[in-house]
Amino acid sequence: MSDIDQTLAGRKKTHGSFKEHAGVAQALKDSLRGHAGWCELTWEQREAVDMICHKLARIIAGNPNEPDHWHDIIGYARLVEKAISHEEI
Protein backbone atom coordinates (compact mmCIF):
# COMPACT_ATOMS: atom_id res chain seq x y z
CA MET A 1 0.00 0.00 0.00
CA SER A 2 1.40 3.40 -0.96
CA ASP A 3 1.92 6.20 1.57
CA ILE A 4 -1.07 8.14 0.25
CA ASP A 5 -3.29 5.03 0.41
CA GLN A 6 -2.21 4.50 4.03
CA THR A 7 -3.07 8.12 4.80
CA LEU A 8 -6.47 7.76 3.13
CA ALA A 9 -7.22 4.56 5.03
CA GLY A 10 -6.43 6.31 8.30
CA ARG A 11 -8.58 9.31 7.41
CA LYS A 12 -11.51 7.04 6.56
CA LYS A 13 -11.52 5.90 10.19
CA THR A 14 -11.83 9.46 11.53
CA HIS A 15 -13.56 11.24 8.62
CA GLY A 16 -15.78 8.48 7.21
CA SER A 17 -16.02 7.54 3.56
CA PHE A 18 -15.24 10.36 1.16
CA LYS A 19 -18.50 9.76 -0.73
CA GLU A 20 -20.66 10.04 2.39
CA HIS A 21 -18.70 13.01 3.72
CA ALA A 22 -18.96 14.81 0.38
CA GLY A 23 -22.73 14.30 0.24
CA VAL A 24 -23.29 15.68 3.73
CA ALA A 25 -20.91 18.61 3.20
CA GLN A 26 -22.40 19.64 -0.12
CA ALA A 27 -25.98 19.42 1.22
CA LEU A 28 -25.06 21.67 4.15
CA LYS A 29 -23.27 24.18 1.92
CA ASP A 30 -26.07 24.23 -0.67
CA SER A 31 -28.63 24.87 2.05
CA LEU A 32 -26.71 27.83 3.45
CA ARG A 33 -25.77 29.33 0.09
CA GLY A 34 -29.44 29.27 -0.91
CA HIS A 35 -30.33 31.65 1.92
CA ALA A 36 -30.41 35.41 1.33
CA GLY A 37 -28.11 35.96 4.31
CA TRP A 38 -25.24 34.28 2.45
CA CYS A 39 -24.77 37.43 0.37
CA GLU A 40 -24.26 39.47 3.55
CA LEU A 41 -21.21 37.47 4.63
CA THR A 42 -17.64 38.61 4.09
CA TRP A 43 -15.18 36.37 2.26
CA GLU A 44 -13.71 35.31 5.59
CA GLN A 45 -17.14 34.49 7.02
CA ARG A 46 -18.10 32.49 3.91
CA GLU A 47 -14.90 30.48 4.06
CA ALA A 48 -15.33 29.82 7.77
CA VAL A 49 -18.93 28.69 7.23
CA ASP A 50 -17.77 26.38 4.41
CA MET A 51 -15.04 24.91 6.59
CA ILE A 52 -17.38 24.49 9.56
CA CYS A 53 -19.78 22.62 7.26
CA HIS A 54 -16.84 20.50 6.14
CA LYS A 55 -15.97 19.68 9.75
CA LEU A 56 -19.62 18.99 10.64
CA ALA A 57 -19.80 16.56 7.73
CA ARG A 58 -16.75 14.76 9.11
CA ILE A 59 -18.49 14.48 12.46
CA ILE A 60 -21.64 13.05 10.88
CA ALA A 61 -19.94 10.74 8.35
CA GLY A 62 -16.97 9.74 10.50
CA ASN A 63 -15.97 9.57 14.12
CA PRO A 64 -17.91 12.13 16.20
CA ASN A 65 -15.47 11.61 19.07
CA GLU A 66 -12.44 12.87 17.11
CA PRO A 67 -11.31 15.95 19.07
CA ASP A 68 -9.70 17.58 16.03
CA HIS A 69 -13.09 18.01 14.33
CA TRP A 70 -14.42 20.04 17.25
CA HIS A 71 -11.16 21.91 17.76
CA ASP A 72 -11.12 22.98 14.10
CA ILE A 73 -14.69 24.31 14.33
CA ILE A 74 -13.65 26.44 17.30
CA GLY A 75 -10.66 27.66 15.31
CA TYR A 76 -12.69 28.81 12.32
CA ALA A 77 -15.21 30.54 14.56
CA ARG A 78 -12.34 32.29 16.37
CA LEU A 79 -10.87 33.51 13.08
CA VAL A 80 -14.19 35.16 12.20
CA GLU A 81 -14.49 36.60 15.68
CA LYS A 82 -11.05 38.15 15.29
CA ALA A 83 -11.86 39.46 11.81
CA ILE A 84 -15.06 41.22 12.88
CA SER A 85 -13.27 42.62 15.92
CA HIS A 86 -10.52 43.95 13.63
CA GLU A 87 -7.86 41.87 15.33
CA GLU A 88 -4.96 40.55 13.29
CA ILE A 89 -5.67 37.14 11.80
VMD Tcl script that builds the backbone (N, CA, C; Angstrom):
set m [mol new atoms 267]
animate dup $m
set s [atomselect $m all]
$s set {name element resname resid chain x y z} {
  {N N MET 1 A 0.854 -1.177 0.000}
  {CA C MET 1 A 0.000 0.000 0.000}
  {C C MET 1 A 0.903 1.245 0.000}
  {N N SER 2 A 0.590 2.189 -0.870}
  {CA C SER 2 A 1.396 3.403 -0.959}
  {C C SER 2 A 1.168 4.297 0.263}
  {N N ASP 3 A 2.057 5.265 0.440}
  {CA C ASP 3 A 1.923 6.199 1.566}
  {C C ASP 3 A 0.586 6.923 1.531}
  {N N ILE 4 A 0.190 7.385 0.352}
  {CA C ILE 4 A -1.073 8.135 0.251}
  {C C ILE 4 A -2.266 7.219 0.547}
  {N N ASP 5 A -2.198 5.967 0.107}
  {CA C ASP 5 A -3.285 5.027 0.413}
  {C C ASP 5 A -3.362 4.738 1.910}
  {N N GLN 6 A -2.221 4.689 2.578}
  {CA C GLN 6 A -2.209 4.501 4.030}
  {C C GLN 6 A -2.831 5.716 4.722}
  {N N THR 7 A -2.491 6.894 4.239}
  {CA C THR 7 A -3.074 8.117 4.796}
  {C C THR 7 A -4.583 8.114 4.610}
  {N N LEU 8 A -5.034 7.779 3.409}
  {CA C LEU 8 A -6.472 7.760 3.126}
  {C C LEU 8 A -7.202 6.730 3.976}
  {N N ALA 9 A -6.597 5.592 4.191}
  {CA C ALA 9 A -7.216 4.557 5.035}
  {C C ALA 9 A -7.351 5.057 6.470}
  {N N GLY 10 A -6.343 5.752 6.956}
  {CA C GLY 10 A -6.430 6.313 8.303}
  {C C GLY 10 A -7.496 7.383 8.409}
  {N N ARG 11 A -7.572 8.225 7.395}
  {CA C ARG 11 A -8.579 9.305 7.406}
  {C C ARG 11 A -10.002 8.741 7.354}
  {N N LYS 12 A -10.173 7.632 6.644}
  {CA C LYS 12 A -11.507 7.035 6.558}
  {C C LYS 12 A -12.027 6.654 7.939}
  {N N LYS 13 A -11.116 6.274 8.831}
  {CA C LYS 13 A -11.519 5.902 10.186}
  {C C LYS 13 A -12.030 7.110 10.981}
  {N N THR 14 A -11.419 8.269 10.774}
  {CA C THR 14 A -11.832 9.456 11.528}
  {C C THR 14 A -12.830 10.316 10.763}
  {N N HIS 15 A -12.733 10.327 9.431}
  {CA C HIS 15 A -13.558 11.236 8.622}
  {C C HIS 15 A -14.718 10.541 7.919}
  {N N GLY 16 A -14.750 9.220 7.935}
  {CA C GLY 16 A -15.781 8.483 7.212}
  {C C GLY 16 A -15.422 8.349 5.747}
  {N N SER 17 A -16.291 7.713 4.985}
  {CA C SER 17 A -16.023 7.540 3.556}
  {C C SER 17 A -16.105 8.894 2.863}
  {N N PHE 18 A -15.266 9.095 1.872}
  {CA C PHE 18 A -15.243 10.362 1.156}
  {C C PHE 18 A -16.594 10.632 0.500}
  {N N LYS 19 A -17.212 9.601 -0.052}
  {CA C LYS 19 A -18.495 9.764 -0.734}
  {C C LYS 19 A -19.570 10.256 0.247}
  {N N GLU 20 A -19.657 9.626 1.397}
  {CA C GLU 20 A -20.661 10.036 2.387}
  {C C GLU 20 A -20.357 11.445 2.910}
  {N N HIS 21 A -19.105 11.687 3.238}
  {CA C HIS 21 A -18.702 13.008 3.720}
  {C C HIS 21 A -19.038 14.084 2.700}
  {N N ALA 22 A -18.708 13.832 1.434}
  {CA C ALA 22 A -18.963 14.811 0.378}
  {C C ALA 22 A -20.457 15.112 0.245}
  {N N GLY 23 A -21.287 14.096 0.341}
  {CA C GLY 23 A -22.733 14.300 0.244}
  {C C GLY 23 A -23.273 15.165 1.365}
  {N N VAL 24 A -22.840 14.887 2.581}
  {CA C VAL 24 A -23.292 15.676 3.734}
  {C C VAL 24 A -22.783 17.114 3.617}
  {N N ALA 25 A -21.500 17.276 3.291}
  {CA C ALA 25 A -20.906 18.613 3.205}
  {C C ALA 25 A -21.583 19.451 2.133}
  {N N GLN 26 A -21.800 18.879 0.966}
  {CA C GLN 26 A -22.404 19.642 -0.125}
  {C C GLN 26 A -23.861 19.997 0.182}
  {N N ALA 27 A -24.588 19.104 0.838}
  {CA C ALA 27 A -25.978 19.418 1.216}
  {C C ALA 27 A -26.017 20.581 2.203}
  {N N LEU 28 A -25.120 20.568 3.184}
  {CA C LEU 28 A -25.063 21.675 4.147}
  {C C LEU 28 A -24.733 22.987 3.451}
  {N N LYS 29 A -23.702 22.964 2.612}
  {CA C LYS 29 A -23.265 24.180 1.919}
  {C C LYS 29 A -24.344 24.701 0.979}
  {N N ASP 30 A -24.995 23.810 0.233}
  {CA C ASP 30 A -26.074 24.234 -0.671}
  {C C ASP 30 A -27.205 24.892 0.098}
  {N N SER 31 A -27.551 24.324 1.232}
  {CA C SER 31 A -28.634 24.868 2.050}
  {C C SER 31 A -28.315 26.293 2.497}
  {N N LEU 32 A -27.103 26.508 2.959}
  {CA C LEU 32 A -26.715 27.829 3.452}
  {C C LEU 32 A -26.545 28.837 2.327}
  {N N ARG 33 A -25.975 28.413 1.218}
  {CA C ARG 33 A -25.773 29.326 0.088}
  {C C ARG 33 A -27.088 29.737 -0.555}
  {N N GLY 34 A -28.129 28.941 -0.356}
  {CA C GLY 34 A -29.441 29.267 -0.905}
  {C C GLY 34 A -30.201 30.305 -0.093}
  {N N HIS 35 A -29.676 30.682 1.046}
  {CA C HIS 35 A -30.333 31.653 1.918}
  {C C HIS 35 A -29.850 33.055 1.581}
  {N N ALA 36 A -30.750 34.024 1.663}
  {CA C ALA 36 A -30.405 35.413 1.333}
  {C C ALA 36 A -29.265 35.949 2.193}
  {N N GLY 37 A -29.147 35.488 3.416}
  {CA C GLY 37 A -28.106 35.959 4.313}
  {C C GLY 37 A -26.698 35.640 3.834}
  {N N TRP 38 A -26.560 34.650 2.965}
  {CA C TRP 38 A -25.244 34.282 2.451}
  {C C TRP 38 A -24.555 35.488 1.790}
  {N N CYS 39 A -25.324 36.280 1.081}
  {CA C CYS 39 A -24.771 37.431 0.367}
  {C C CYS 39 A -24.267 38.518 1.317}
  {N N GLU 40 A -24.681 38.469 2.559}
  {CA C GLU 40 A -24.265 39.467 3.547}
  {C C GLU 40 A -22.930 39.128 4.200}
  {N N LEU 41 A -22.440 37.916 3.983}
  {CA C LEU 41 A -21.209 37.471 4.627}
  {C C LEU 41 A -19.979 37.996 3.900}
  {N N THR 42 A -18.924 38.257 4.679}
  {CA C THR 42 A -17.635 38.607 4.091}
  {C C THR 42 A -16.992 37.342 3.532}
  {N N TRP 43 A -15.907 37.526 2.777}
  {CA C TRP 43 A -15.181 36.365 2.263}
  {C C TRP 43 A -14.706 35.468 3.397}
  {N N GLU 44 A -14.202 36.096 4.454}
  {CA C GLU 44 A -13.707 35.312 5.587}
  {C C GLU 44 A -14.834 34.523 6.251}
  {N N GLN 45 A -15.994 35.160 6.399}
  {CA C GLN 45 A -17.137 34.487 7.016}
  {C C GLN 45 A -17.617 33.339 6.132}
  {N N ARG 46 A -17.670 33.559 4.822}
  {CA C ARG 46 A -18.098 32.490 3.912}
  {C C ARG 46 A -17.161 31.291 3.999}
  {N N GLU 47 A -15.865 31.573 3.996}
  {CA C GLU 47 A -14.900 30.476 4.063}
  {C C GLU 47 A -15.015 29.734 5.387}
  {N N ALA 48 A -15.180 30.465 6.469}
  {CA C ALA 48 A -15.331 29.819 7.774}
  {C C ALA 48 A -16.590 28.964 7.813}
  {N N VAL 49 A -17.688 29.466 7.273}
  {CA C VAL 49 A -18.925 28.687 7.232}
  {C C VAL 49 A -18.718 27.418 6.394}
  {N N ASP 50 A -18.061 27.559 5.233}
  {CA C ASP 50 A -17.772 26.379 4.415}
  {C C ASP 50 A -16.945 25.358 5.180}
  {N N MET 51 A -15.918 25.832 5.866}
  {CA C MET 51 A -15.040 24.911 6.591}
  {C C MET 51 A -15.750 24.289 7.798}
  {N N ILE 52 A -16.601 25.054 8.452}
  {CA C ILE 52 A -17.376 24.492 9.563}
  {C C ILE 52 A -18.323 23.415 9.037}
  {N N CYS 53 A -18.941 23.655 7.881}
  {CA C CYS 53 A -19.780 22.619 7.263}
  {C C CYS 53 A -18.947 21.376 6.956}
  {N N HIS 54 A -17.755 21.600 6.449}
  {CA C HIS 54 A -16.839 20.498 6.140}
  {C C HIS 54 A -16.547 19.675 7.404}
  {N N LYS 55 A -16.271 20.368 8.487}
  {CA C LYS 55 A -15.972 19.683 9.749}
  {C C LYS 55 A -17.210 18.987 10.308}
  {N N LEU 56 A -18.373 19.624 10.198}
  {CA C LEU 56 A -19.619 18.989 10.640}
  {C C LEU 56 A -19.888 17.707 9.847}
  {N N ALA 57 A -19.609 17.754 8.556}
  {CA C ALA 57 A -19.801 16.562 7.729}
  {C C ALA 57 A -18.878 15.437 8.184}
  {N N ARG 58 A -17.661 15.779 8.591}
  {CA C ARG 58 A -16.749 14.755 9.112}
  {C C ARG 58 A -17.291 14.148 10.398}
  {N N ILE 59 A -17.904 14.971 11.212}
  {CA C ILE 59 A -18.494 14.482 12.463}
  {C C ILE 59 A -19.635 13.515 12.165}
  {N N ILE 60 A -20.480 13.872 11.212}
  {CA C ILE 60 A -21.644 13.046 10.877}
  {C C ILE 60 A -21.240 11.769 10.143}
  {N N ALA 61 A -20.313 11.883 9.183}
  {CA C ALA 61 A -19.937 10.737 8.353}
  {C C ALA 61 A -18.859 9.872 9.000}
  {N N GLY 62 A -18.105 10.454 9.925}
  {CA C GLY 62 A -16.973 9.738 10.501}
  {C C GLY 62 A -17.108 9.529 11.995}
  {N N ASN 63 A -16.030 9.789 12.682}
  {CA C ASN 63 A -15.971 9.573 14.124}
  {C C ASN 63 A -16.338 10.864 14.861}
  {N N PRO 64 A -17.503 10.913 15.501}
  {CA C PRO 64 A -17.906 12.133 16.198}
  {C C PRO 64 A -17.087 12.414 17.458}
  {N N ASN 65 A -16.293 11.451 17.875}
  {CA C ASN 65 A -15.474 11.615 19.069}
  {C C ASN 65 A -14.035 12.021 18.750}
  {N N GLU 66 A -13.775 12.413 17.511}
  {CA C GLU 66 A -12.444 12.872 17.114}
  {C C GLU 66 A -12.295 14.323 17.559}
  {N N PRO 67 A -11.446 14.591 18.544}
  {CA C PRO 67 A -11.313 15.953 19.073}
  {C C PRO 67 A -10.930 16.996 18.028}
  {N N ASP 68 A -10.127 16.607 17.034}
  {CA C ASP 68 A -9.701 17.582 16.025}
  {C C ASP 68 A -10.867 18.213 15.278}
  {N N HIS 69 A -11.935 17.449 15.033}
  {CA C HIS 69 A -13.091 18.015 14.333}
  {C C HIS 69 A -13.645 19.203 15.119}
  {N N TRP 70 A -13.832 19.017 16.388}
  {CA C TRP 70 A -14.417 20.043 17.253}
  {C C TRP 70 A -13.448 21.207 17.444}
  {N N HIS 71 A -12.188 20.884 17.586}
  {CA C HIS 71 A -11.157 21.906 17.757}
  {C C HIS 71 A -11.089 22.811 16.521}
  {N N ASP 72 A -11.170 22.198 15.345}
  {CA C ASP 72 A -11.121 22.977 14.104}
  {C C ASP 72 A -12.322 23.909 13.967}
  {N N ILE 73 A -13.503 23.447 14.373}
  {CA C ILE 73 A -14.691 24.310 14.329}
  {C C ILE 73 A -14.478 25.537 15.207}
  {N N ILE 74 A -13.955 25.318 16.403}
  {CA C ILE 74 A -13.653 26.436 17.305}
  {C C ILE 74 A -12.665 27.395 16.637}
  {N N GLY 75 A -11.668 26.838 15.972}
  {CA C GLY 75 A -10.660 27.663 15.314}
  {C C GLY 75 A -11.236 28.542 14.223}
  {N N TYR 76 A -12.091 27.996 13.383}
  {CA C TYR 76 A -12.690 28.806 12.316}
  {C C TYR 76 A -13.610 29.880 12.888}
  {N N ALA 77 A -14.355 29.544 13.918}
  {CA C ALA 77 A -15.207 30.541 14.564}
  {C C ALA 77 A -14.357 31.654 15.182}
  {N N ARG 78 A -13.235 31.285 15.763}
  {CA C ARG 78 A -12.339 32.285 16.370}
  {C C ARG 78 A -11.745 33.210 15.311}
  {N N LEU 79 A -11.398 32.671 14.152}
  {CA C LEU 79 A -10.873 33.512 13.082}
  {C C LEU 79 A -11.886 34.567 12.653}
  {N N VAL 80 A -13.151 34.192 12.556}
  {CA C VAL 80 A -14.188 35.164 12.195}
  {C C VAL 80 A -14.362 36.178 13.318}
  {N N GLU 81 A -14.368 35.693 14.544}
  {CA C GLU 81 A -14.490 36.603 15.683}
  {C C GLU 81 A -13.380 37.650 15.646}
  {N N LYS 82 A -12.162 37.220 15.368}
  {CA C LYS 82 A -11.046 38.150 15.287}
  {C C LYS 82 A -11.209 39.117 14.113}
  {N N ALA 83 A -11.679 38.614 12.995}
  {CA C ALA 83 A -11.859 39.463 11.808}
  {C C ALA 83 A -12.903 40.558 12.055}
  {N N ILE 84 A -14.012 40.205 12.671}
  {CA C ILE 84 A -15.057 41.216 12.881}
  {C C ILE 84 A -14.723 42.155 14.040}
  {N N SER 85 A -13.748 41.754 14.852}
  {CA C SER 85 A -13.270 42.618 15.924}
  {C C SER 85 A -12.038 43.414 15.487}
  {N N HIS 86 A -11.668 43.265 14.232}
  {CA C HIS 86 A -10.524 43.954 13.632}
  {C C HIS 86 A -9.208 43.604 14.315}
  {N N GLU 87 A -9.116 42.369 14.787}
  {CA C GLU 87 A -7.861 41.873 15.327}
  {C C GLU 87 A -7.080 41.248 14.168}
  {N N GLU 88 A -5.789 41.167 14.322}
  {CA C GLU 88 A -4.958 40.552 13.293}
  {C C GLU 88 A -5.276 39.062 13.217}
  {N N ILE 89 A -5.449 38.573 11.988}
  {CA C ILE 89 A -5.674 37.136 11.801}
  {C C ILE 89 A -4.603 36.542 10.920}
}
mol reanalyze $m
mol bondsrecalc $m
mol representation Tube
mol addrep $m
